[in-house]
Amino acid sequence: MQELVAAIAAAEAAIPKDKVLKAYPGGTRQMGLSEETYEALASLYLRTAKLGDLARRYQYGLARHQVSRLDEYTIPASLIRRARVLGSAEAAVAELADLMEQDQASAELVAVIAGVSVEAPVQLAPDVQLIPFGWTQVPDWMRRIDRTGFGLMTRQFVDAPFAAAVVKRIQFSPVFGMESQPAEGVPAEDILEVTDLAMCIALTTTRVVSIVRMYWGDDDPRLPIITEPVAYGDPQWVEGSVDEPAPIDDAKLTEVLQLFSKFVGATDSLKLVIKRLNRSRRMWRDEDRAIDVGVALEALLMHGDSTSNQEINFKLGIRAAWLLGKTIDERVEIAKQVRDLYQLRSDAAHQGKLERAKDILAREITLSDGADLVGRLLLAILERGGWPDWRVLVLGGG
Protein backbone atom coordinates (compact mmCIF):
# COMPACT_ATOMS: atom_id res chain seq x y z
CA MET A 1 0.00 0.00 0.00
CA GLN A 2 2.79 2.45 0.91
CA GLU A 3 4.56 1.79 -2.38
CA LEU A 4 1.39 2.70 -4.25
CA VAL A 5 0.92 5.85 -2.15
CA ALA A 6 4.51 6.95 -2.88
CA ALA A 7 4.14 6.25 -6.61
CA ILE A 8 0.86 8.19 -6.82
CA ALA A 9 2.43 11.13 -4.97
CA ALA A 10 5.40 11.15 -7.34
CA ALA A 11 3.20 10.94 -10.43
CA GLU A 12 0.96 13.79 -9.22
CA ALA A 13 4.00 15.97 -8.49
CA ALA A 14 5.27 15.41 -12.06
CA ILE A 15 2.11 16.85 -13.62
CA PRO A 16 1.99 20.67 -14.03
CA LYS A 17 -0.17 22.30 -11.36
CA ASP A 18 -2.19 24.21 -13.94
CA LYS A 19 -3.24 21.06 -15.79
CA VAL A 20 -6.90 20.10 -15.30
CA LEU A 21 -7.25 16.47 -14.28
CA LYS A 22 -10.59 14.98 -15.28
CA ALA A 23 -12.31 11.75 -14.39
CA TYR A 24 -12.82 9.71 -17.52
CA PRO A 25 -11.74 6.33 -18.91
CA GLY A 26 -8.06 6.13 -19.77
CA GLY A 27 -7.35 9.22 -17.72
CA THR A 28 -3.67 8.44 -17.21
CA ARG A 29 -3.04 8.77 -20.92
CA GLN A 30 -4.30 12.35 -20.83
CA MET A 31 -1.94 13.36 -18.03
CA GLY A 32 1.27 13.45 -20.05
CA LEU A 33 2.96 10.67 -18.08
CA SER A 34 5.51 8.31 -19.70
CA GLU A 35 4.69 4.74 -20.70
CA GLU A 36 7.09 3.55 -18.01
CA THR A 37 5.13 5.48 -15.38
CA TYR A 38 1.86 3.98 -16.66
CA GLU A 39 3.22 0.48 -16.41
CA ALA A 40 4.77 1.01 -12.95
CA LEU A 41 1.53 2.46 -11.54
CA ALA A 42 -0.55 -0.35 -13.03
CA SER A 43 1.78 -3.00 -11.65
CA LEU A 44 1.79 -1.52 -8.14
CA TYR A 45 -1.96 -1.03 -8.16
CA LEU A 46 -2.75 -4.59 -9.25
CA ARG A 47 -0.58 -5.94 -6.40
CA THR A 48 -2.35 -3.81 -3.77
CA ALA A 49 -4.71 -5.79 -1.53
CA LYS A 50 -8.42 -5.15 -2.15
CA LEU A 51 -7.87 -2.15 -4.45
CA GLY A 52 -6.38 -4.36 -7.15
CA ASP A 53 -9.70 -6.20 -7.45
CA LEU A 54 -11.34 -3.10 -8.95
CA ALA A 55 -9.45 -3.63 -12.21
CA ARG A 56 -11.69 -6.62 -12.86
CA ARG A 57 -14.96 -4.86 -12.07
CA TYR A 58 -17.49 -2.46 -13.54
CA GLN A 59 -18.59 0.88 -12.13
CA TYR A 60 -22.34 1.50 -12.18
CA GLY A 61 -24.18 4.82 -12.27
CA LEU A 62 -27.57 5.74 -10.82
CA ALA A 63 -30.18 3.31 -12.23
CA ARG A 64 -27.13 1.86 -14.06
CA HIS A 65 -27.59 4.48 -16.79
CA GLN A 66 -23.87 4.06 -17.38
CA VAL A 67 -21.79 0.91 -16.90
CA SER A 68 -18.05 1.60 -17.17
CA ARG A 69 -15.31 -1.02 -17.35
CA LEU A 70 -12.53 -0.29 -14.90
CA ASP A 71 -8.95 -1.24 -15.80
CA GLU A 72 -5.44 -1.02 -14.41
CA TYR A 73 -4.99 2.51 -15.81
CA THR A 74 -8.32 4.04 -14.81
CA ILE A 75 -7.85 3.55 -11.07
CA PRO A 76 -4.34 5.07 -10.81
CA ALA A 77 -5.60 8.02 -12.89
CA SER A 78 -8.41 8.63 -10.42
CA LEU A 79 -6.02 8.35 -7.47
CA ILE A 80 -3.72 10.97 -9.01
CA ARG A 81 -6.67 13.27 -9.59
CA ARG A 82 -7.97 12.87 -6.04
CA ALA A 83 -4.47 13.24 -4.56
CA ARG A 84 -4.30 16.69 -6.14
CA VAL A 85 -7.74 17.64 -4.81
CA LEU A 86 -7.18 16.25 -1.30
CA GLY A 87 -3.56 17.34 -1.08
CA SER A 88 -2.38 13.84 -0.18
CA ALA A 89 -1.88 10.58 -2.05
CA GLU A 90 -2.44 8.68 1.19
CA ALA A 91 -5.84 10.37 1.65
CA ALA A 92 -6.77 9.52 -1.95
CA VAL A 93 -5.97 5.82 -1.49
CA ALA A 94 -7.85 5.70 1.84
CA GLU A 95 -10.85 7.41 0.23
CA LEU A 96 -11.06 4.84 -2.56
CA ALA A 97 -10.74 1.97 -0.08
CA ASP A 98 -13.59 3.47 1.94
CA LEU A 99 -15.74 3.86 -1.20
CA MET A 100 -15.19 0.19 -2.01
CA GLU A 101 -16.19 -0.86 1.49
CA GLN A 102 -19.33 1.31 1.57
CA ASP A 103 -20.23 0.52 -2.06
CA GLN A 104 -22.52 3.55 -2.06
CA ALA A 105 -22.23 6.84 -3.97
CA SER A 106 -24.31 9.96 -4.61
CA ALA A 107 -26.06 11.31 -7.68
CA GLU A 108 -28.23 14.31 -8.53
CA LEU A 109 -31.62 14.56 -10.21
CA VAL A 110 -32.21 18.07 -11.58
CA ALA A 111 -35.54 19.46 -12.81
CA VAL A 112 -35.07 22.77 -14.64
CA ILE A 113 -37.96 25.17 -13.84
CA ALA A 114 -39.28 28.07 -15.92
CA GLY A 115 -41.48 30.86 -14.60
CA VAL A 116 -39.99 31.43 -11.14
CA SER A 117 -36.70 32.49 -9.60
CA VAL A 118 -35.05 32.25 -6.18
CA GLU A 119 -32.12 34.15 -4.71
CA ALA A 120 -31.02 31.39 -2.33
CA PRO A 121 -31.74 27.65 -1.95
CA VAL A 122 -35.13 26.71 -0.49
CA GLN A 123 -35.48 23.34 1.26
CA LEU A 124 -38.44 21.43 -0.21
CA ALA A 125 -37.79 18.03 1.41
CA PRO A 126 -34.92 16.42 3.36
CA ASP A 127 -32.85 15.78 0.20
CA VAL A 128 -34.53 18.22 -2.20
CA GLN A 129 -33.90 21.94 -2.77
CA LEU A 130 -35.17 24.67 -5.08
CA ILE A 131 -32.02 26.52 -6.17
CA PRO A 132 -31.02 29.44 -8.41
CA PHE A 133 -30.17 27.97 -11.82
CA GLY A 134 -29.12 29.33 -15.20
CA TRP A 135 -28.22 28.24 -18.72
CA THR A 136 -24.50 28.04 -17.92
CA GLN A 137 -25.20 25.38 -15.28
CA VAL A 138 -26.76 23.00 -17.81
CA PRO A 139 -24.27 20.24 -18.79
CA ASP A 140 -22.19 21.16 -21.84
CA TRP A 141 -23.46 18.31 -24.01
CA MET A 142 -27.09 19.31 -23.36
CA ARG A 143 -26.36 22.91 -24.33
CA ARG A 144 -24.77 21.72 -27.57
CA ILE A 145 -27.95 19.80 -28.44
CA ASP A 146 -30.46 22.40 -27.19
CA ARG A 147 -28.75 25.46 -28.63
CA THR A 148 -31.70 27.80 -28.03
CA GLY A 149 -33.04 26.44 -24.78
CA PHE A 150 -35.46 23.58 -24.21
CA GLY A 151 -38.25 24.36 -26.66
CA LEU A 152 -40.62 26.26 -24.36
CA MET A 153 -41.76 29.75 -25.38
CA THR A 154 -42.97 32.85 -23.57
CA ARG A 155 -46.17 34.68 -24.52
CA GLN A 156 -43.91 37.02 -26.52
CA PHE A 157 -42.75 34.08 -28.72
CA VAL A 158 -39.17 34.03 -27.48
CA ASP A 159 -37.28 31.17 -25.88
CA ALA A 160 -38.40 30.83 -22.28
CA PRO A 161 -35.65 31.75 -19.83
CA PHE A 162 -35.32 29.77 -16.63
CA ALA A 163 -33.78 30.79 -13.33
CA ALA A 164 -34.44 27.91 -10.92
CA ALA A 165 -34.18 24.14 -10.58
CA VAL A 166 -35.42 21.49 -8.16
CA VAL A 167 -32.48 19.28 -7.22
CA LYS A 168 -32.60 15.98 -5.36
CA ARG A 169 -29.54 14.29 -3.90
CA ILE A 170 -29.78 10.50 -4.25
CA GLN A 171 -27.68 7.76 -2.68
CA PHE A 172 -27.34 4.67 -4.87
CA SER A 173 -25.83 1.20 -4.46
CA PRO A 174 -24.11 -0.93 -5.67
CA VAL A 175 -21.32 1.15 -7.16
CA PHE A 176 -19.07 -1.71 -8.25
CA GLY A 177 -19.89 -5.13 -9.65
CA MET A 178 -18.45 -8.08 -11.52
CA GLU A 179 -20.94 -8.01 -14.40
CA SER A 180 -21.98 -5.49 -17.04
CA GLN A 181 -25.57 -5.41 -15.79
CA PRO A 182 -28.28 -3.85 -17.96
CA ALA A 183 -29.71 -0.43 -17.15
CA GLU A 184 -32.75 -0.28 -14.88
CA GLY A 185 -34.20 2.60 -16.87
CA VAL A 186 -35.09 5.85 -15.12
CA PRO A 187 -35.14 6.50 -11.35
CA ALA A 188 -38.94 6.56 -11.55
CA GLU A 189 -39.82 7.14 -7.87
CA ASP A 190 -37.35 10.01 -7.59
CA ILE A 191 -38.70 11.61 -10.78
CA LEU A 192 -42.26 11.43 -9.42
CA GLU A 193 -41.23 13.01 -6.10
CA VAL A 194 -39.35 15.85 -7.78
CA THR A 195 -42.24 16.42 -10.22
CA ASP A 196 -44.79 16.62 -7.39
CA LEU A 197 -42.64 19.09 -5.43
CA ALA A 198 -41.98 21.23 -8.50
CA MET A 199 -45.68 21.36 -9.40
CA CYS A 200 -46.58 22.55 -5.89
CA ILE A 201 -44.80 25.79 -6.74
CA ALA A 202 -47.82 26.71 -8.87
CA LEU A 203 -49.94 26.97 -5.71
CA THR A 204 -47.84 29.88 -4.46
CA THR A 205 -48.29 32.08 -7.53
CA THR A 206 -50.75 32.95 -10.29
CA ARG A 207 -47.90 32.96 -12.81
CA VAL A 208 -47.23 30.21 -15.32
CA VAL A 209 -44.70 27.66 -14.02
CA SER A 210 -43.35 24.57 -15.76
CA ILE A 211 -40.67 21.90 -15.65
CA VAL A 212 -38.81 22.14 -18.96
CA ARG A 213 -36.29 19.31 -18.65
CA MET A 214 -34.83 16.82 -16.18
CA TYR A 215 -31.47 15.16 -16.09
CA TRP A 216 -29.62 12.96 -13.65
CA GLY A 217 -26.09 11.77 -13.22
CA ASP A 218 -23.40 10.72 -10.79
CA ASP A 219 -22.24 13.56 -8.58
CA ASP A 220 -19.66 11.96 -6.33
CA PRO A 221 -16.05 13.15 -6.81
CA ARG A 222 -14.75 9.93 -5.23
CA LEU A 223 -15.86 7.85 -8.22
CA PRO A 224 -13.04 6.69 -10.49
CA ILE A 225 -15.10 7.69 -13.54
CA ILE A 226 -17.63 10.54 -13.65
CA THR A 227 -19.99 9.92 -16.58
CA GLU A 228 -22.19 12.35 -18.51
CA PRO A 229 -25.73 12.94 -17.15
CA VAL A 230 -28.81 11.44 -18.79
CA ALA A 231 -31.60 13.74 -19.99
CA TYR A 232 -35.28 13.04 -19.43
CA GLY A 233 -38.23 14.91 -20.87
CA ASP A 234 -41.99 14.78 -21.15
CA PRO A 235 -43.63 16.32 -24.25
CA GLN A 236 -46.33 17.88 -22.04
CA TRP A 237 -43.69 19.94 -20.23
CA VAL A 238 -43.02 22.12 -23.26
CA GLU A 239 -46.63 22.57 -24.37
CA GLY A 240 -47.92 26.13 -24.36
CA SER A 241 -45.96 29.00 -22.87
CA VAL A 242 -44.63 30.35 -19.58
CA ASP A 243 -44.00 33.72 -17.95
CA GLU A 244 -40.69 35.44 -17.43
CA PRO A 245 -39.10 34.21 -14.16
CA ALA A 246 -40.50 35.99 -11.09
CA PRO A 247 -39.39 35.72 -7.44
CA ILE A 248 -41.13 33.03 -5.40
CA ASP A 249 -42.59 33.53 -1.93
CA ASP A 250 -40.33 31.18 0.09
CA ALA A 251 -42.51 31.20 3.20
CA LYS A 252 -45.70 30.47 1.24
CA LEU A 253 -44.01 27.64 -0.65
CA THR A 254 -42.82 26.06 2.60
CA GLU A 255 -46.36 26.34 4.03
CA VAL A 256 -47.93 24.71 0.93
CA LEU A 257 -45.46 21.82 1.01
CA GLN A 258 -46.17 21.21 4.70
CA LEU A 259 -49.92 21.17 4.03
CA PHE A 260 -49.43 18.77 1.13
CA SER A 261 -47.23 16.39 3.16
CA LYS A 262 -49.68 16.32 6.09
CA PHE A 263 -52.80 15.82 3.97
CA VAL A 264 -54.83 12.82 5.13
CA GLY A 265 -56.39 10.75 2.34
CA ALA A 266 -55.68 9.88 -1.27
CA THR A 267 -53.51 12.47 -3.02
CA ASP A 268 -53.85 11.23 -6.61
CA SER A 269 -56.73 13.66 -7.23
CA LEU A 270 -54.73 16.53 -5.73
CA LYS A 271 -51.80 15.76 -8.03
CA LEU A 272 -54.11 15.64 -11.04
CA VAL A 273 -55.59 19.02 -10.07
CA ILE A 274 -52.15 20.60 -9.73
CA LYS A 275 -51.09 19.16 -13.09
CA ARG A 276 -54.21 20.42 -14.86
CA LEU A 277 -53.99 23.80 -13.13
CA ASN A 278 -50.43 24.26 -14.39
CA ARG A 279 -51.33 23.07 -17.85
CA SER A 280 -54.37 25.35 -18.14
CA ARG A 281 -52.20 28.37 -17.44
CA ARG A 282 -49.70 27.35 -20.12
CA MET A 283 -52.11 26.58 -22.97
CA TRP A 284 -52.54 28.95 -25.90
CA ARG A 285 -56.04 27.88 -27.03
CA ASP A 286 -59.10 28.70 -24.95
CA GLU A 287 -60.56 25.25 -25.68
CA ASP A 288 -57.55 23.55 -24.06
CA ARG A 289 -57.63 25.89 -21.09
CA ALA A 290 -61.36 25.36 -20.55
CA ILE A 291 -61.01 21.57 -20.59
CA ASP A 292 -58.07 21.62 -18.17
CA VAL A 293 -59.79 23.95 -15.71
CA GLY A 294 -62.98 21.86 -15.94
CA VAL A 295 -61.11 18.61 -15.29
CA ALA A 296 -59.36 20.22 -12.32
CA LEU A 297 -62.66 21.43 -10.86
CA GLU A 298 -64.29 18.04 -11.30
CA ALA A 299 -61.35 16.12 -9.80
CA LEU A 300 -61.25 18.49 -6.83
CA LEU A 301 -64.92 18.99 -6.03
CA MET A 302 -66.34 15.60 -7.07
CA HIS A 303 -63.75 13.46 -5.26
CA GLY A 304 -65.40 10.28 -3.98
CA ASP A 305 -68.73 11.11 -5.68
CA SER A 306 -70.24 8.99 -8.48
CA THR A 307 -72.97 11.51 -9.35
CA SER A 308 -74.47 11.50 -12.84
CA ASN A 309 -73.23 14.12 -15.30
CA GLN A 310 -76.48 16.10 -15.14
CA GLU A 311 -75.89 17.00 -11.51
CA ILE A 312 -72.17 17.75 -11.75
CA ASN A 313 -72.41 21.40 -12.76
CA PHE A 314 -74.81 22.19 -9.91
CA LYS A 315 -72.76 20.31 -7.31
CA LEU A 316 -69.49 21.89 -8.42
CA GLY A 317 -70.93 25.37 -7.91
CA ILE A 318 -72.47 24.62 -4.52
CA ARG A 319 -69.36 22.91 -3.14
CA ALA A 320 -66.99 25.61 -4.34
CA ALA A 321 -69.28 28.27 -2.88
CA TRP A 322 -69.30 26.67 0.57
CA LEU A 323 -65.56 25.99 0.51
CA LEU A 324 -64.57 29.60 -0.17
CA GLY A 325 -67.55 31.88 0.35
CA LYS A 326 -67.94 33.69 3.67
CA THR A 327 -71.19 35.49 2.85
CA ILE A 328 -74.25 34.76 0.74
CA ASP A 329 -73.14 37.24 -1.93
CA GLU A 330 -69.71 35.62 -2.14
CA ARG A 331 -71.23 32.14 -2.46
CA VAL A 332 -73.60 33.24 -5.21
CA GLU A 333 -70.72 34.78 -7.18
CA ILE A 334 -68.44 31.73 -6.73
CA ALA A 335 -71.20 29.32 -7.75
CA LYS A 336 -71.89 31.34 -10.91
CA GLN A 337 -68.18 31.51 -11.72
CA VAL A 338 -67.84 27.74 -11.42
CA ARG A 339 -70.94 27.03 -13.52
CA ASP A 340 -69.69 29.37 -16.26
CA LEU A 341 -66.29 27.68 -16.22
CA TYR A 342 -67.74 24.20 -16.35
CA GLN A 343 -70.02 25.19 -19.22
CA LEU A 344 -66.95 26.30 -21.20
CA ARG A 345 -65.34 22.95 -20.40
CA SER A 346 -68.45 21.07 -21.60
CA ASP A 347 -68.68 23.10 -24.82
CA ALA A 348 -64.99 22.51 -25.58
CA ALA A 349 -65.16 18.79 -24.76
CA HIS A 350 -68.43 18.01 -26.56
CA GLN A 351 -68.09 20.32 -29.58
CA GLY A 352 -64.31 20.34 -29.98
CA LYS A 353 -64.27 24.14 -30.03
CA LEU A 354 -65.66 27.20 -28.30
CA GLU A 355 -67.99 29.40 -30.26
CA ARG A 356 -66.53 32.75 -31.26
CA ALA A 357 -67.13 35.01 -28.28
CA LYS A 358 -68.51 38.51 -28.65
CA ASP A 359 -66.00 39.63 -26.05
CA ILE A 360 -62.75 37.64 -26.42
CA LEU A 361 -61.10 39.49 -23.53
CA ALA A 362 -63.98 38.64 -21.19
CA ARG A 363 -63.61 34.92 -21.91
CA GLU A 364 -59.84 35.19 -21.46
CA ILE A 365 -60.41 36.75 -18.04
CA THR A 366 -62.97 34.06 -17.17
CA LEU A 367 -60.43 31.31 -17.87
CA SER A 368 -57.55 33.08 -16.10
CA ASP A 369 -59.69 33.82 -13.06
CA GLY A 370 -60.93 30.23 -13.19
CA ALA A 371 -57.40 28.86 -12.93
CA ASP A 372 -56.81 31.14 -9.93
CA LEU A 373 -60.07 29.90 -8.38
CA VAL A 374 -58.90 26.27 -8.73
CA GLY A 375 -55.69 27.20 -6.91
CA ARG A 376 -57.65 28.79 -4.06
CA LEU A 377 -59.97 25.78 -3.81
CA LEU A 378 -57.05 23.37 -3.70
CA LEU A 379 -55.38 25.37 -0.92
CA ALA A 380 -58.67 25.45 1.03
CA ILE A 381 -58.87 21.66 0.92
CA LEU A 382 -55.21 21.28 1.86
CA GLU A 383 -55.73 23.57 4.85
CA ARG A 384 -58.51 21.25 6.05
CA GLY A 385 -55.97 18.42 6.16
CA GLY A 386 -58.28 15.98 4.36
CA TRP A 387 -61.21 15.68 1.95
CA PRO A 388 -64.39 17.43 3.13
CA ASP A 389 -67.60 15.58 3.90
CA TRP A 390 -69.53 17.19 1.04
CA ARG A 391 -72.96 16.39 2.52
CA VAL A 392 -72.09 18.25 5.71
CA LEU A 393 -70.28 21.09 3.95
CA VAL A 394 -73.16 22.12 1.69
CA LEU A 395 -75.50 22.26 4.70
CA GLY A 396 -73.24 24.86 6.29
CA GLY A 397 -71.53 22.35 8.57
CA GLY A 398 -68.01 23.49 7.69
Residue pairs with C-beta under 8 A, 6 or more apart in sequence:
1 48
1 49
1 93
3 44
4 44
4 45
4 48
4 51
4 79
4 93
5 89
5 90
5 93
6 89
7 40
7 41
7 44
8 41
8 76
8 79
8 80
8 83
8 89
8 92
8 93
9 83
9 88
9 89
9 90
11 31
11 33
11 37
11 41
11 76
11 80
12 80
12 83
12 84
12 89
14 33
14 37
15 21
15 31
15 32
15 33
15 80
15 84
16 32
19 31
19 32
21 27
21 31
21 77
21 80
21 81
21 84
22 30
22 81
22 226
23 77
23 78
23 81
23 221
23 223
23 224
23 225
23 226
24 30
24 225
24 226
25 68
25 69
25 71
25 74
25 225
26 73
26 74
26 77
27 73
27 74
27 77
27 78
27 80
27 81
28 38
28 41
28 73
28 74
28 76
28 77
28 80
29 38
29 73
30 77
31 77
31 80
38 73
38 76
41 73
41 76
42 72
42 73
42 76
45 51
45 52
45 55
45 72
45 75
45 76
45 79
46 52
46 55
46 72
50 97
50 100
51 75
51 93
51 96
51 97
51 100
54 70
54 75
54 100
54 176
54 224
55 70
55 71
55 72
55 74
55 75
56 70
56 178
57 70
57 176
57 177
57 178
58 67
58 68
58 69
58 70
58 176
58 177
58 178
58 179
58 180
58 181
59 67
59 68
59 70
59 175
59 176
59 223
59 224
59 225
60 66
60 67
60 172
60 174
60 175
60 176
60 177
60 181
61 67
61 68
61 107
61 172
61 217
61 218
61 227
62 107
62 170
62 172
62 187
62 216
62 217
62 218
63 172
63 183
63 184
63 185
63 186
63 187
63 216
64 181
64 182
64 183
64 184
65 183
65 216
65 217
65 227
65 230
66 218
66 227
66 228
66 230
67 180
67 181
67 183
68 225
68 227
69 180
70 176
70 224
70 225
74 224
74 225
75 96
75 224
77 224
78 96
78 223
78 224
78 225
79 89
79 92
79 93
79 96
80 92
82 91
82 92
82 95
82 96
82 221
82 222
83 89
83 91
83 92
85 92
85 221
86 92
86 95
95 222
96 222
96 224
99 105
99 175
99 222
99 223
100 176
103 173
103 174
103 175
103 176
104 171
104 172
104 173
104 174
104 175
105 171
105 172
105 173
105 175
105 218
105 220
105 222
105 223
106 169
106 170
106 171
106 172
106 218
106 219
106 220
107 169
107 170
107 171
107 172
107 216
107 217
107 218
107 219
107 220
108 167
108 168
108 169
108 170
108 216
108 217
108 219
109 167
109 168
109 170
109 187
109 190
109 191
109 194
109 214
109 215
109 216
110 133
110 165
110 166
110 167
110 214
110 215
110 216
110 229
111 165
111 166
111 167
111 194
111 195
111 198
111 211
111 213
111 214
112 133
112 138
112 150
112 162
112 165
112 211
112 212
112 213
112 214
113 130
113 133
113 162
113 164
113 165
113 166
113 198
113 201
113 209
113 210
113 211
113 212
114 152
114 160
114 161
114 162
114 209
114 210
114 211
114 212
114 242
114 245
115 160
115 162
115 205
115 207
115 208
115 209
115 210
115 242
115 243
115 244
115 245
115 246
116 163
116 164
116 201
116 205
116 207
116 209
116 245
116 246
116 247
116 248
117 132
117 163
117 164
117 245
117 246
117 247
117 248
118 130
118 131
118 132
118 163
118 164
118 247
118 248
118 250
119 132
119 247
120 132
121 129
121 130
121 131
121 132
122 129
122 130
122 131
122 248
122 250
122 253
122 254
123 129
123 254
124 130
124 166
124 197
124 253
124 257
125 168
125 193
125 197
125 257
127 168
127 169
127 170
128 166
128 167
128 168
128 169
128 193
128 194
128 197
129 166
129 167
130 164
130 165
130 166
130 167
130 201
130 248
130 253
131 164
131 165
131 166
131 167
132 163
132 164
133 162
133 163
133 164
133 165
134 162
134 163
135 143
135 149
135 161
135 162
137 165
138 146
139 215
139 217
139 228
139 229
141 228
142 213
142 215
142 229
142 231
146 213
148 159
149 159
149 160
149 161
149 162
149 212
150 160
150 162
150 212
150 213
150 233
150 238
151 212
151 238
152 159
152 160
152 210
152 212
152 237
152 238
152 241
152 242
153 159
153 160
153 241
153 242
154 160
154 161
154 241
154 242
154 243
154 244
155 241
155 243
160 212
160 241
160 242
161 244
161 245
162 212
162 245
163 245
164 245
164 248
166 194
166 197
166 198
166 211
168 190
168 193
168 194
169 219
170 187
170 190
170 216
175 223
186 232
187 216
190 216
191 214
191 232
194 214
195 211
196 260
196 271
196 274
197 257
198 209
198 211
199 209
199 211
199 271
199 274
199 275
199 278
200 253
200 256
200 257
200 260
200 274
201 209
201 248
201 253
202 209
202 274
202 277
202 278
202 281
202 375
203 256
203 274
203 277
203 375
203 378
203 379
204 248
204 249
204 252
204 253
204 256
205 246
205 248
205 249
206 371
206 372
206 375
207 243
207 246
207 281
208 240
208 241
208 242
208 243
208 278
208 281
208 282
209 242
209 243
209 278
209 281
210 237
210 238
210 240
210 242
210 278
210 282
211 234
211 237
212 237
212 238
213 231
213 232
213 233
213 237
214 231
214 232
214 233
215 229
215 230
215 231
215 232
216 229
216 230
216 232
217 227
217 228
217 229
217 230
218 226
218 227
220 226
236 279
239 279
239 282
239 283
240 279
240 281
240 282
240 283
240 284
240 288
241 282
241 284
242 282
256 379
256 382
259 379
259 382
259 383
259 385
260 267
260 270
260 382
262 385
263 270
263 382
263 385
263 386
264 385
264 386
265 386
265 387
266 303
266 387
269 299
269 300
269 303
270 300
270 378
270 381
270 382
272 295
272 296
272 299
273 296
273 299
273 300
273 374
273 378
274 378
276 292
276 293
276 295
276 296
276 299
276 374
277 292
277 293
277 296
277 371
277 374
277 375
277 378
279 288
279 292
280 288
280 289
280 292
280 293
280 296
280 367
280 370
280 371
280 374
281 289
281 368
281 371
283 289
283 292
286 344
286 348
286 354
286 363
286 364
286 367
287 348
287 352
287 353
287 354
288 348
289 367
289 371
290 341
290 344
290 345
290 347
290 348
290 354
290 367
291 345
291 348
291 349
293 341
293 344
293 345
293 367
293 370
293 371
293 374
294 341
294 342
294 344
294 345
294 346
294 348
294 349
295 345
296 374
297 316
297 320
297 338
297 341
297 342
297 345
297 370
297 374
297 377
298 312
298 316
298 342
300 374
300 377
300 378
300 381
301 315
301 316
301 319
301 320
301 323
301 338
301 377
302 312
302 315
302 316
303 387
304 387
304 390
305 315
305 390
307 315
312 342
313 339
313 342
313 343
313 346
314 339
315 390
316 338
316 339
316 342
317 334
317 335
317 336
317 338
317 339
317 342
318 335
318 394
319 388
319 390
319 393
319 394
320 334
320 335
320 337
320 338
320 373
320 377
321 330
321 331
321 332
321 334
321 335
321 338
322 331
322 393
322 394
322 396
323 377
323 380
323 381
323 388
323 393
324 330
324 334
324 373
324 376
324 377
324 380
325 331
325 332
325 333
325 334
334 373
337 366
337 369
337 370
337 373
338 373
340 366
341 366
341 367
341 370
341 373
344 354
344 363
344 366
344 367
347 354
347 355
348 354
354 363
357 363
381 387
381 388
389 397
392 398
